[in-house]
Amino acid sequence: MKTLTVKKLLIPAILATLASGCADLQKSQSLLDAEKAYGQAASNENILKYATPELHAANKTLMSAGVAENENDMASLAYIANTQIETAVTKADAQQAHQNTQALIEQKEQLITSSVEAKKSSAQSELAIMQQRVVSMEASDAEREILLAFGKIEFITETADLVPGAVAGIDLLAEYMKKYPAKTIVISGHTDNSGSAKFNMTLSQKRADFIRDVLVSKGISEKRISSIGYGQSQPTVSNATGSGRQENRRIEIKFNS
């Protein structure tokens, strides 16, 4: 409704003023051009939405040009009005571009969220299938499955925090221990040789304790779990390469009857 009011009031008002004001002084080409530019701008919804004040200013200037007493004043006012119209157009374009950018950002965030949710749902489905398999397996087969899953567990560098999505092995182990309540386990933490031996010994113990604590939080008795850190003292491969160091940063599980 506001847009229609602006269109209905501004355009007739300026045309009426120009018609009466220019009775004795012929319109210059610059004024005619400014009038045309104003008419186009006043019909643009984006300009009416984002640059109404600038459009009003141009309207007033054109009205003054319409009653100018000489050609120089008319030309000057027409130039000013044209500049004001261009300013309105530029402002409206910038505002619309900003709105478009915001819309694209929101769409991107929605796509990312959807992707994350889809991956999370897929991971949960896969975990549920693996848990069913572990429950239906013989103990020895289930233990092999768990050890394979633990081979994929990774910690954030120099911390006892797991990287996102690295809990599948722990969940499988919890299901296994619920199925076999007489089983006990030893969790051993290992590191590569980056950093001091003292730091790595402490870090490996924290990582082993972390796995134990997660199992306890899932209902497994702490009495059934031992955790120990070996630091960098038991590498399985050379620490000379990045892949070797990654392999040595590990959690091992030993099953006891």
LINSUL-V663385 format. One record per run of one state. SS is the DSSP state (a for helix, b for strand, c for the rest). FROM is the first residue (numbers start at 1). LEN is the number of residues. Records with the same first field share a line. If there is no record, write none. Layout:
# LINSUL-V663385
SS=FROM-LEN, FROM-LEN
This chain:
# LINSUL-V663385
c=1-1, 22-7, 43-2, 51-1, 67-4, 137-2, 151-4, 156-6, 163-5, 180-4, 191-6, 218-4, 230-12, 249-1, 257-1
a=2-20, 29-14, 45-6, 52-15, 71-66, 139-12, 168-12, 197-21, 222-3, 242-7
b=155-1, 162-1, 184-7, 225-5, 250-7
